[in-house]
Amino acid sequence: MDSLTTTSQIAPGFEAAQASAALLSIRNVAKRFGTNPVLRGISLDIAEGEFLTILGESGSGKTTLLRIIAGFESADSGELWMGSERIDGLPPYRRRVNTVFQNYALFPHLTVEENVAYGLRVEKAPADLPSRVEQALAMVKMSAFAKSKPSRISGGQQQRVALARALIKRPRLLLLDEPLSALDANLRRQMQVELKALQRELGISFLFVTHDQEEAMVMSDRIALLRSGELEQVASPREIYSRPATAYTAQFIGHTNLLRAEVSAGAARCGVLSWPVNLPDGHALFSLRPEKVRLRSRDSSAVTFHASVRSRAFHGATELLQMECSDGLALSVRIPASTNLQGNVELEFSPADAIPVRDSQERL
C-alpha cells in the first residue's frame, strides 16, 4: 500500500451515534476449540450506522467472532447485547442480524428474484414480498437480472444478489465474511466503493471481516485489528496507520521501519540516527513510515543522515527503496517514482514521525 490511501467517509450521524448507546455490545467473549483458545475475552462496541471492519490474519479468530454474533457458534463465556436486549441466547433468526458469506451461497436452481425472496418465504412470506424483492434488487442495481439464474451472471453480480437477499430482511446489523475475496482486483476495488456507498445510503451498521489491510483502510469507519484471538488496536483507518499502538499493528497496516533505540537524556539513538524524545531512559521501539523519510531540505529540526540505495521496487506512482546507512542500519524509503535517487544520498525525517510503539513478540 502506497502510504495512507483511505477513501472511507464517516456515515451520516455516525459521530453522534458513537456518543450514544452501542447498537451491538460484545462483552468479554471467549471461545476455545478443544484446548486451543480462539478468542480471548473480546470486548467491542459497534455504533448505529457504523462500518466496522474486523481485520486479521488467517487463524486470528475473526470469522469465529462473526459466527458467534450471527448465532452459528456459541461462545464459551461472555455476552452479546443488541441495545438493551441480550441476544447470545437467542436463535439466529431472532437476532435482527444477517450474514453475507464468502461464497455467496446462492441456490443455482432458483432465479435471482427467487434467491432474494427465499429467506422471507421460509419464515413466513409477508404480503408485500414482491415489492420488497423489487426494492432490494433496485438497491443493488440488479433489477434487470431478476429472472436470471446465478450461473448466468458474473461474480460481482452474484455478490450483489447475496447482499439483496440479506438486506430484504431489514437487519439492524449486516455481517460480511470476506465477501469480496473471490473477485478479481479491478472488480474488487469497484465493489469496495459501491459497498461503502450502499452502507452510507442505507444507514445500516456493517460488520465486515477481511484479512486485506488495504480493503479495511478504504472502507471502514473503524478497524478492529485482531491478533491471535485478542484485539491489538481499535481505531479509525487514519489513526491506526499514523499512530499504531504496537509494532505488530505498524507492520500489519502498510510498511514501516522498526527502530530499536536506546533512550538517554531526552534523546533516542539507533545506529547513526539520533532524535529528541520525551520518554524515560531505557530501551524503546519506534515506527517510522517509509514515506516519512525524504531528501534533505532546509528543516533545521529534522534528523539528517546519509544512506546508499541497495534495491528498489516500482509501485506505479512511487518506488520503495531499500537503503543502507554507514553502520549497516537498513531502512525502507518511499519516494515519488519520478525522483531518481542513485548511490549515496542525504536524507531526513521529522522526530515527530518516529512513533513510539509497544513491543511485539512476532515478526520483528
C-alpha positions in Angstrom: 0.0 0.0 0.0 1.5 3.4 -1.0 1.1 5.1 2.4 -2.3 6.1 3.6 -4.9 6.0 0.8 -8.2 5.6 2.6 -11.3 7.0 0.8 -13.6 6.0 3.7 -16.2 8.6 4.7 -18.0 8.7 8.0 -21.6 7.6 7.7 -24.2 10.4 8.3 -24.8 10.8 12.0 -22.0 8.3 12.8 -20.2 10.6 15.3 -23.4 11.3 17.1 -24.2 7.6 17.2 -20.9 6.8 18.8 -21.7 9.1 21.7 -25.0 7.2 22.4 -25.6 3.6 23.4 -24.0 1.0 21.1 -26.1 -1.0 18.6 -24.1 -4.2 19.4 -22.0 -4.6 22.6 -19.6 -7.6 22.7 -18.6 -8.2 26.3 -15.6 -10.4 27.2 -16.4 -13.1 24.6 -14.1 -16.1 24.7 -14.1 -19.3 22.7 -12.0 -22.5 22.6 -11.9 -25.3 20.1 -10.6 -28.2 22.1 -7.6 -26.9 24.1 -7.0 -24.2 21.5 -8.1 -20.7 22.6 -9.5 -18.9 19.5 -11.0 -15.8 21.2 -9.6 -14.4 24.4 -12.0 -12.0 26.1 -13.1 -9.8 23.2 -14.9 -6.6 24.2 -16.1 -4.2 21.4 -19.0 -1.9 20.7 -20.5 -1.2 17.3 -22.4 2.0 16.8 -25.6 2.6 14.8 -24.7 3.3 11.2 -21.0 2.3 11.6 -18.9 0.4 9.1 -16.6 -1.6 11.4 -14.0 -4.0 10.0 -12.5 -6.9 11.9 -9.1 -7.3 10.3 -6.6 -10.1 11.0 -4.5 -12.9 9.7 -5.8 -16.3 9.0 -6.4 -18.0 12.3 -6.8 -14.8 14.3 -10.4 -15.6 15.2 -12.2 -13.1 13.1 -14.6 -15.5 11.4 -15.3 -17.3 14.7 -16.3 -13.9 16.2 -18.6 -13.2 13.3 -20.2 -16.6 13.6 -20.8 -16.1 17.4 -22.5 -12.8 16.6 -24.6 -14.4 13.9 -25.6 -17.3 16.3 -23.9 -20.0 14.3 -21.4 -20.7 17.1 -21.8 -20.4 20.9 -19.3 -18.5 23.0 -17.7 -20.3 26.0 -18.2 -17.2 28.0 -19.1 -13.5 27.6 -22.3 -11.7 26.5 -23.8 -10.1 23.4 -26.2 -7.2 23.7 -28.3 -5.6 21.0 -29.2 -2.3 22.6 -30.9 -3.3 25.9 -31.6 -6.9 24.8 -29.1 -9.7 25.5 -29.0 -11.9 22.3 -26.3 -14.5 22.8 -29.0 -17.0 24.0 -31.3 -16.3 21.0 -31.5 -18.3 17.8 -30.1 -16.7 14.7 -33.4 -15.7 13.2 -34.4 -13.6 16.2 -31.2 -11.5 16.4 -32.0 -8.9 13.7 -28.6 -9.8 12.1 -28.0 -11.1 8.6 -24.8 -12.6 7.1 -23.3 -12.3 3.6 -20.9 -15.3 3.2 -17.7 -15.5 1.3 -19.1 -18.0 -1.3 -22.5 -16.1 -1.5 -24.4 -19.4 -1.0 -26.9 -18.8 -3.8 -29.3 -21.6 -4.9 -28.3 -22.5 -8.5 -31.8 -23.7 -9.4 -33.5 -20.5 -8.3 -33.7 -17.3 -10.2 -32.1 -14.1 -8.8 -35.5 -12.9 -7.5 -36.3 -16.3 -6.0 -32.9 -16.3 -4.2 -33.6 -12.9 -2.8 -37.1 -13.9 -1.6 -36.1 -17.2 -0.2 -35.4 -16.2 3.4 -38.7 -14.4 3.8 -40.6 -17.2 2.1 -39.2 -19.8 4.5 -40.1 -17.8 7.6 -43.5 -16.6 6.5 -43.9 -14.6 3.3 -45.2 -11.1 4.0 -48.0 -9.7 1.9 -45.6 -7.1 0.4 -43.0 -9.7 -0.6 -42.9 -8.9 -4.3 -42.4 -5.2 -3.7 -39.7 -5.9 -1.1 -37.9 -8.1 -3.6 -38.1 -5.4 -6.3 -36.9 -2.8 -3.8 -33.9 -5.0 -2.7 -32.9 -5.7 -6.3 -33.1 -2.0 -7.1 -30.8 -1.2 -4.1 -28.0 -3.3 -5.6 -28.7 -2.4 -9.2 -29.8 -6.0 -10.2 -33.4 -5.4 -11.3 -32.6 -6.3 -14.9 -31.4 -9.7 -13.9 -34.4 -10.7 -11.7 -35.2 -13.7 -14.0 -31.6 -14.9 -14.5 -30.1 -17.9 -12.8 -26.9 -17.4 -10.7 -24.8 -19.3 -13.3 -25.7 -16.7 -16.0 -24.4 -13.7 -14.0 -20.9 -12.6 -13.0 -19.2 -12.9 -9.6 -19.7 -9.3 -8.8 -23.4 -9.6 -9.7 -23.7 -12.7 -7.5 -22.3 -10.7 -4.7 -24.9 -8.1 -5.2 -27.7 -10.7 -5.1 -26.3 -12.1 -1.8 -26.4 -8.5 -0.4 -30.0 -8.1 -1.6 -31.0 -11.4 0.0 -29.6 -10.2 3.3 -31.0 -6.7 3.1 -34.5 -7.7 2.3 -34.9 -8.9 5.9 -34.1 -5.4 7.1 -31.4 -6.4 9.6 -30.1 -3.9 12.2 -26.6 -5.3 11.6 -25.2 -6.8 8.5 -22.3 -9.2 8.8 -20.0 -9.7 5.8 -17.5 -12.5 5.9 -14.8 -11.7 3.3 -17.5 -11.2 0.6 -15.1 -9.7 -2.0 -12.2 -12.2 -1.8 -13.3 -14.2 -4.9 -13.4 -11.1 -7.1 -10.6 -10.0 -9.4 -8.6 -7.0 -8.4 -10.3 -4.3 -10.5 -13.9 -5.6 -9.7 -12.9 -5.8 -6.0 -11.9 -2.2 -5.9 -15.1 -1.2 -7.7 -17.2 -3.2 -5.2 -15.4 -1.7 -2.2 -16.6 1.7 -3.3 -20.1 0.5 -4.1 -20.5 -1.4 -0.8 -19.4 1.6 1.3 -21.8 3.9 -0.7 -24.6 1.4 -0.2 -23.9 1.3 3.6 -24.0 5.1 3.9 -27.2 5.2 1.9 -29.0 2.6 4.0 -27.6 3.7 7.3 -27.3 0.1 8.5 -24.4 -1.0 10.7 -21.9 -3.2 8.7 -19.5 -5.6 10.4 -17.0 -6.6 7.7 -14.4 -9.3 8.1 -11.2 -9.3 6.0 -7.5 -10.2 6.0 -6.8 -7.5 3.4 -5.5 -4.4 5.2 -5.9 -2.1 2.2 -9.5 -3.1 1.8 -10.1 -2.3 5.5 -8.4 1.1 5.1 -10.6 2.1 2.1 -14.0 1.0 3.5 -14.0 1.4 7.3 -15.1 4.0 9.8 -13.1 2.0 12.4 -10.8 -1.0 12.2 -10.5 -3.6 14.9 -7.2 -5.5 14.4 -7.4 -9.0 15.8 -4.3 -10.9 16.7 -4.3 -14.5 18.0 -7.8 -14.0 19.4 -7.1 -10.7 21.1 -7.8 -7.1 20.0 -4.5 -5.4 19.2 -5.9 -2.0 18.4 -9.3 -0.4 17.5 -9.2 2.9 15.8 -10.1 4.8 12.6 -8.1 4.0 9.5 -6.1 7.2 9.7 -5.4 6.8 13.4 -4.4 3.1 13.2 -2.0 4.0 10.3 -0.5 7.2 11.6 -0.5 6.3 15.3 0.0 2.5 15.6 0.0 1.3 19.2 2.2 -1.7 18.7 4.9 -3.0 16.5 2.5 -5.7 15.2 0.0 -3.0 14.1 2.6 -0.9 12.5 3.8 -3.9 10.4 0.4 -5.3 9.6 -1.0 -2.0 8.4 1.2 -0.9 5.5 5.0 -0.8 5.5 7.2 0.5 8.3 10.7 0.7 9.7 11.0 -0.5 13.3 13.8 1.3 15.0 15.1 -0.3 18.3 16.6 2.6 20.2 18.3 3.4 23.4 16.8 6.4 25.2 19.1 8.6 27.3 18.9 12.2 28.5 16.0 13.0 26.2 17.4 11.5 23.0 16.7 8.2 21.2 19.7 6.6 19.4 19.5 3.9 16.8 22.8 3.4 15.0 23.7 6.6 13.2 20.3 8.1 13.9 19.6 10.3 16.9 16.5 12.4 17.7 14.8 14.1 20.6 12.1 12.3 22.6 10.1 12.8 25.7 10.5 9.3 27.1 12.2 7.8 30.2 15.6 6.4 29.8 15.9 2.8 28.6 15.1 0.7 25.5 12.3 1.8 23.2 10.8 0.8 19.8 9.7 3.3 17.2 7.7 3.0 13.9 8.9 5.2 11.0 6.8 5.0 7.8 8.9 4.9 4.6 7.1 7.9 3.1 8.1 10.0 6.1 11.8 9.8 5.1 12.6 12.4 2.4 15.5 14.1 0.7 17.3 16.6 2.9 15.6 20.1 3.0 16.2 23.2 5.0 14.3 21.9 8.0 16.8 22.5 10.9 14.7 20.4 13.3 14.9 17.3 11.1 17.1 14.2 11.7 19.6 14.0 8.8 21.7 11.1 7.7 23.4 9.5 4.7 22.4 6.2 3.1 23.0 4.3 0.0 20.4 2.7 -2.4 20.7 -1.1 -2.3 17.5 -2.1 -4.1 14.3 -0.6 -5.5 10.7 -1.8 -6.2 8.5 0.1 -8.6 4.9 0.7 -7.4 3.5 2.9 -10.1 3.4 6.4 -8.6 6.0 5.5 -6.1 9.2 3.5 -5.6 10.1 1.6 -2.4 13.8 1.8 -1.9 15.9 -0.3 0.5 18.6 1.9 1.9 21.7 1.2 4.0 23.3 3.6 6.4 27.1 3.7 7.0 26.8 1.5 10.1 24.7 -1.1 8.2 21.3 0.1 9.5 18.7 -0.8 6.8 15.7 1.5 6.1 12.8 1.4 3.7 12.2 4.7 2.0 9.2 5.5 -0.3 9.7 8.3 -2.9 7.8 9.5 -6.0 8.7 7.3 -8.9 9.8 10.5 -10.8 12.6 11.0 -8.2 15.8 9.3 -9.5 17.9 8.5 -6.4 21.3 6.8 -7.0 24.2 6.0 -4.9 24.8 7.7 -1.5 22.3 10.4 -0.7 21.4 12.7 2.3 18.0 12.0 3.8 16.0 13.3 6.7 12.8 12.7 8.8 11.0 14.7 11.4 11.4 13.5 15.0 7.6 13.6 15.4 7.2 10.9 12.7 9.1 8.3 14.7 6.2 6.9 16.7 6.8 5.0 19.9 5.1 1.6 19.8 4.8 -1.3 22.3 7.0 -4.3 21.5 5.5 -7.4 20.0 7.0 -10.9 20.0 6.2 -11.8 16.4 7.5 -10.7 13.1 10.2 -8.3 14.4 
